[in-house]
Amino acid sequence: MKNYQALLGATLVAVSALIAGCGDKADKTAPPASAEAKPAAPAGNDQQQLVEKYNLYVDVSNNLRTSFQEARESYVTGQVPLLQAKAPLTSLRIQNDILVDRSAKKLDAAAAIAAPLPEIDESAKAFSAALKVLSPLSRELNDYANSKGYLADNGDKARQMSADYLAALTTVAQAEAAFDKGLSARDRALTREAFEKAPKDTAAYYRAGLIYHGKLNHADAMALFAAPNDPQALAAFEASLALVADSAAGWSKKTAEQPPQNGKSCSGGMLQINEFIGQSRSVIKDAKDGVFKRKESGAMARMGRPAIVDAANRYNQNFANMIGQFNRPLC
């Protein structure tokens, strides 16, 4: 995984602009939150350019369901040992080169927009440049793999190209990580701004708090999953989860106060929110109980997958479900 960050769909940068919605009696006309960013920026054309540019960057990340970091890890662990062996090659899997070219094209389209996004622009340019180096190597190896050329030459071509391909893929993976970091920084700034500007004790405030504190908790989760036995990482994760729970309580109260519409009350998506909070509390309990320190046995041992990986997968899925629902009307 992308350091346990293989989130689904738009969840990496989902709901950057938060607007009052379900449960806020003071603003019945506000539209639902969108996965597209609407950042605070200079008025007029500059603002529109920033929105357009940011959304292009978001689109690049959201369309990479398999990150280049994951692709590199898969190649190193799954393909390199086969290529290093002397036995004839009987299979070969290479990251789809369509994603290489499409991502570079979108990054270049964003770079052509004049409005500056300093947190992202330079890393996006480096990402695009690295993709263009990878592209011809990836295309050639994809053609070779898809036509099963390795059955004709026992894998000789794959072995000859492996070092150059891995070097290019490594550079892309590193550039992608820097791009992700900048994108996340921008997203955190936007969600924090939305939270701080929302009127206190309103549905909009608690909704913004759920997303802002949820993303803070996600960052803390990544640190915890990378070092599950670190007491400081656990304490930070527990503290930010408490903020999520506080926002959830406020959000639940505000949605419950909303009169039923067409005979239906507004749940506010509390099922997904409570599932996220509940599973996160289970992670905390398991960490305190030393579950992640134990040696795996039974089915987990046979799968070769530690408990912390399963916990991270469940956490990411629940996070995706909780955050993603705010991109559509809840009531």
C-alpha positions as CSV (number, residue, x, y, z in Angstrom):
1,M,0.0,0.0,0.0
2,K,1.0,3.6,-0.3
3,N,2.3,3.5,3.3
4,Y,-1.1,2.3,4.3
5,Q,-2.7,5.2,2.4
6,A,-4.4,3.3,-0.4
7,L,-7.7,5.2,0.0
8,L,-10.6,4.7,-2.3
9,G,-12.0,7.2,-4.9
10,A,-11.9,10.8,-3.8
11,T,-11.0,10.3,-0.2
12,L,-7.5,11.5,-0.4
13,V,-8.7,15.0,-1.0
14,A,-12.4,14.7,-0.6
15,V,-14.7,17.5,0.6
16,S,-12.2,20.3,0.7
17,A,-14.9,22.9,0.7
18,L,-17.6,22.3,3.4
19,I,-20.9,24.0,3.2
20,A,-23.9,23.8,5.5
21,G,-26.2,20.9,4.5
22,C,-28.4,18.3,6.1
23,G,-29.4,19.2,9.6
24,D,-28.6,23.0,9.5
25,K,-31.9,24.8,9.9
26,A,-30.2,28.2,9.2
27,D,-29.3,27.4,5.6
28,K,-31.7,25.2,3.7
29,T,-30.5,26.4,0.3
30,A,-26.8,25.5,0.6
31,P,-25.7,22.9,-2.0
32,P,-24.1,19.6,-0.8
33,A,-20.4,19.4,-0.4
34,S,-18.4,18.4,-3.5
35,A,-15.3,16.4,-4.1
36,E,-14.1,19.4,-6.1
37,A,-12.2,22.1,-4.2
38,K,-13.5,25.6,-3.8
39,P,-10.6,27.2,-2.0
40,A,-10.5,30.7,-0.7
41,A,-8.6,32.7,-3.3
42,P,-8.4,36.0,-5.1
43,A,-11.7,37.0,-6.8
44,G,-12.5,36.6,-10.4
45,N,-10.5,34.7,-13.0
46,D,-7.6,33.9,-10.6
47,Q,-9.9,32.1,-8.2
48,Q,-11.5,30.1,-11.1
49,Q,-8.0,29.1,-12.3
50,L,-7.0,27.9,-8.8
51,V,-10.1,25.8,-8.6
52,E,-9.5,24.3,-12.0
53,K,-5.8,23.6,-11.4
54,Y,-6.4,22.1,-8.0
55,N,-9.2,19.8,-9.3
56,L,-6.9,18.6,-12.1
57,Y,-4.3,17.6,-9.5
58,V,-7.0,15.9,-7.4
59,D,-8.1,14.0,-10.5
60,V,-4.6,12.7,-11.1
61,S,-4.5,11.3,-7.6
62,N,-8.0,9.9,-7.5
63,N,-7.6,8.0,-10.8
64,L,-4.5,6.2,-9.5
65,R,-6.3,3.4,-7.7
66,T,-3.0,1.5,-7.8
67,S,-0.3,4.1,-6.9
68,F,3.2,4.0,-8.5
69,Q,4.5,3.4,-5.0
70,E,2.4,0.3,-4.8
71,A,3.4,-0.7,-8.4
72,R,7.1,-0.4,-7.5
73,E,6.6,-2.5,-4.3
74,S,4.7,-5.1,-6.3
75,Y,7.4,-5.2,-8.9
76,V,10.3,-5.5,-6.4
77,T,8.6,-8.2,-4.3
78,G,6.8,-10.1,-7.1
79,Q,8.8,-9.7,-10.3
80,V,12.4,-9.0,-9.4
81,P,13.0,-12.4,-7.7
82,L,11.6,-14.2,-10.8
83,L,13.9,-12.2,-13.0
84,Q,16.9,-12.8,-10.9
85,A,16.3,-16.6,-11.0
86,K,17.7,-18.7,-13.8
87,A,14.5,-20.5,-14.6
88,P,12.5,-19.5,-17.7
89,L,10.0,-16.8,-17.0
90,T,6.4,-18.0,-17.2
91,S,4.6,-14.8,-16.2
92,L,5.2,-11.0,-16.0
93,R,3.1,-8.2,-14.6
94,I,3.8,-4.5,-15.3
95,Q,1.9,-1.4,-14.2
96,N,-0.6,-0.3,-16.9
97,D,1.3,2.3,-19.0
98,I,-2.0,4.0,-19.9
99,L,-1.9,5.5,-16.4
100,V,1.6,6.7,-17.0
101,D,0.7,8.8,-20.0
102,R,-2.7,9.9,-18.8
103,S,-1.3,11.1,-15.5
104,A,1.5,13.1,-17.2
105,K,-1.0,14.7,-19.6
106,K,-3.2,15.9,-16.7
107,L,-0.2,17.2,-14.8
108,D,0.9,19.1,-17.8
109,A,-2.6,20.6,-18.3
110,A,-2.6,21.7,-14.7
111,A,0.9,23.2,-15.0
112,A,-0.3,25.3,-18.0
113,I,-2.7,27.1,-15.7
114,A,-1.0,30.3,-14.5
115,A,-2.5,30.6,-11.0
116,P,0.1,29.3,-8.6
117,L,-0.3,26.5,-6.1
118,P,3.1,26.6,-4.4
119,E,2.4,23.5,-2.2
120,I,2.0,21.3,-5.3
121,D,3.3,22.9,-8.5
122,E,7.0,22.0,-8.3
123,S,6.4,18.4,-7.2
124,A,3.7,18.0,-9.9
125,K,6.3,19.1,-12.6
126,A,8.8,16.7,-11.2
127,F,6.2,13.9,-11.2
128,S,5.3,14.6,-14.9
129,A,9.0,14.6,-15.9
130,A,9.6,11.3,-14.2
131,L,6.5,9.8,-15.8
132,K,7.8,10.8,-19.3
133,V,11.0,8.9,-18.6
134,L,9.1,5.9,-17.5
135,S,6.6,5.9,-20.3
136,P,8.6,4.3,-23.2
137,L,10.1,1.6,-20.9
138,S,6.6,0.9,-19.4
139,R,5.0,0.7,-22.9
140,E,7.7,-1.7,-24.2
141,L,7.5,-4.0,-21.2
142,N,3.7,-3.9,-21.3
143,D,3.6,-5.0,-24.9
144,Y,6.2,-7.7,-24.1
145,A,4.2,-8.9,-21.1
146,N,0.8,-8.8,-22.8
147,S,2.0,-10.7,-25.9
148,K,3.8,-13.2,-23.6
149,G,7.1,-12.5,-25.2
150,Y,8.8,-14.1,-22.2
151,L,7.5,-17.5,-23.5
152,A,9.5,-16.9,-26.7
153,D,12.8,-15.8,-25.1
154,N,12.5,-17.3,-21.6
155,G,12.3,-13.7,-20.1
156,D,15.6,-12.4,-21.5
157,K,14.2,-9.1,-22.6
158,A,12.5,-8.5,-19.2
159,R,15.8,-9.2,-17.5
160,Q,17.7,-6.8,-19.8
161,M,15.3,-4.0,-19.2
162,S,14.7,-4.6,-15.5
163,A,17.4,-2.3,-14.1
164,D,16.4,0.7,-16.2
165,Y,12.7,0.1,-15.7
166,L,13.1,-0.2,-11.9
167,A,15.2,2.9,-11.7
168,A,12.6,4.9,-13.7
169,L,9.7,3.5,-11.6
170,T,11.5,4.3,-8.4
171,T,12.0,7.9,-9.5
172,V,8.2,8.1,-10.3
173,A,7.3,6.6,-7.0
174,Q,9.4,9.2,-5.1
175,A,8.0,12.0,-7.2
176,E,4.4,10.7,-6.6
177,A,5.1,10.7,-2.8
178,A,6.2,14.3,-2.9
179,F,3.1,15.2,-5.0
180,D,0.8,13.4,-2.6
181,K,2.4,15.3,0.3
182,G,1.8,18.7,-1.3
183,L,-1.8,17.7,-2.3
184,S,-2.5,16.6,1.3
185,A,-1.0,19.8,2.7
186,R,-3.3,21.9,0.5
187,D,-6.3,19.7,1.4
188,R,-5.6,20.1,5.2
189,A,-5.4,23.9,4.8
190,L,-8.7,24.0,3.0
191,T,-10.5,21.7,5.4
192,R,-9.1,23.7,8.4
193,E,-10.2,26.9,6.9
194,A,-13.7,25.6,6.3
195,F,-13.9,24.4,10.0
196,E,-12.6,27.7,11.4
197,K,-15.0,29.8,9.4
198,A,-18.1,27.8,10.0
199,P,-20.5,29.3,12.6
200,K,-20.1,27.6,16.0
201,D,-22.7,25.1,17.1
202,T,-24.3,24.6,13.7
203,A,-24.6,21.6,11.5
204,A,-22.0,23.1,9.2
205,Y,-19.6,23.5,12.0
206,Y,-19.8,19.9,13.2
207,R,-19.8,18.6,9.6
208,A,-16.6,20.6,8.9
209,G,-15.2,19.3,12.2
210,L,-15.9,15.7,11.3
211,I,-14.0,16.1,8.1
212,Y,-11.1,18.2,9.4
213,H,-10.6,16.2,12.6
214,G,-11.1,13.0,10.6
215,K,-8.3,13.9,8.3
216,L,-6.1,14.8,11.2
217,N,-6.9,11.4,12.7
218,H,-6.0,9.8,9.4
219,A,-2.6,11.4,9.4
220,D,-2.1,10.1,13.0
221,A,-3.3,6.7,11.9
222,M,-0.6,6.5,9.2
223,A,2.0,7.2,11.9
224,L,0.4,4.5,14.2
225,F,0.2,1.9,11.5
226,A,3.8,2.5,10.6
227,A,4.9,2.1,14.3
228,P,2.0,0.3,16.1
229,N,3.9,-0.1,19.3
230,D,5.0,3.6,19.6
231,P,3.2,5.1,22.7
232,Q,3.4,8.6,21.3
233,A,1.8,7.6,18.0
234,L,-1.0,5.8,19.9
235,A,-1.6,8.9,22.1
236,A,-1.8,11.2,19.1
237,F,-4.2,8.8,17.4
238,E,-6.4,8.6,20.5
239,A,-6.5,12.4,21.0
240,S,-7.5,13.2,17.4
241,L,-10.1,10.4,17.5
242,A,-11.7,12.1,20.5
243,L,-12.1,15.3,18.4
244,V,-13.8,13.2,15.7
245,A,-16.2,11.8,18.3
246,D,-17.0,15.3,19.7
247,S,-17.8,16.5,16.2
248,A,-19.9,13.4,15.6
249,A,-21.9,14.0,18.7
250,G,-22.7,17.6,17.7
251,W,-23.5,16.5,14.1
252,S,-25.9,13.8,15.4
253,K,-27.7,16.3,17.6
254,K,-28.1,18.8,14.8
255,T,-29.4,16.3,12.3
256,A,-31.8,14.9,14.9
257,E,-33.2,18.4,15.4
258,Q,-34.2,18.7,11.7
259,P,-37.9,18.1,11.1
260,P,-38.7,14.9,9.1
261,Q,-39.0,15.5,5.3
262,N,-41.5,13.4,3.4
263,G,-41.9,11.3,6.5
264,K,-38.2,10.5,6.7
265,S,-35.8,11.7,9.4
266,C,-32.2,12.6,8.6
267,S,-29.6,10.1,9.8
268,G,-26.7,12.3,8.9
269,G,-24.7,9.3,7.8
270,M,-24.2,8.3,11.5
271,L,-24.0,4.6,10.6
272,Q,-20.7,5.2,8.7
273,I,-19.5,7.7,11.2
274,N,-20.0,5.4,14.2
275,E,-18.5,2.5,12.3
276,F,-15.3,4.6,11.7
277,I,-15.1,5.7,15.4
278,G,-15.9,2.2,16.7
279,Q,-13.3,0.4,14.6
280,S,-10.7,3.1,15.5
281,R,-11.4,2.5,19.1
282,S,-10.8,-1.2,18.6
283,V,-7.4,-0.3,17.1
284,I,-6.6,1.6,20.2
285,K,-7.6,-1.3,22.4
286,D,-5.6,-3.8,20.4
287,A,-2.6,-1.6,20.5
288,K,-2.9,-1.2,24.3
289,D,-3.4,-5.0,24.7
290,G,-0.3,-5.8,22.7
291,V,-2.1,-7.5,19.8
292,F,0.2,-5.9,17.3
293,K,3.3,-7.2,19.1
294,R,2.2,-10.9,19.0
295,K,3.4,-13.4,16.5
296,E,0.7,-14.3,14.1
297,S,-0.8,-17.9,14.1
298,G,-3.4,-19.8,12.3
299,A,-5.0,-18.3,9.2
300,M,-3.2,-15.0,9.6
301,A,0.2,-16.7,9.7
302,R,-0.6,-18.8,6.7
303,M,-1.6,-15.7,4.7
304,G,1.6,-14.0,5.9
305,R,-0.3,-10.9,6.8
306,P,0.2,-9.2,10.1
307,A,-2.8,-8.0,12.1
308,I,-1.7,-4.3,11.7
309,V,-2.2,-4.6,8.0
310,D,-5.8,-5.9,8.4
311,A,-6.4,-3.1,10.9
312,A,-5.1,-0.5,8.4
313,N,-7.2,-1.8,5.6
314,R,-10.4,-1.7,7.7
315,Y,-9.5,1.7,8.9
316,N,-9.0,3.1,5.4
317,Q,-12.2,1.6,4.2
318,N,-14.2,3.0,7.1
319,F,-12.5,6.4,6.6
320,A,-13.4,6.4,2.9
321,N,-17.0,5.5,3.7
322,M,-17.3,8.3,6.4
323,I,-15.6,11.1,4.4
324,G,-17.0,10.1,1.0
325,Q,-20.6,10.3,2.0
326,F,-20.2,14.1,2.5
327,N,-19.8,14.5,-1.2
328,R,-23.5,13.8,-1.8
329,P,-26.7,15.0,-0.1
330,L,-27.3,12.9,3.1
331,C,-31.0,13.7,3.3
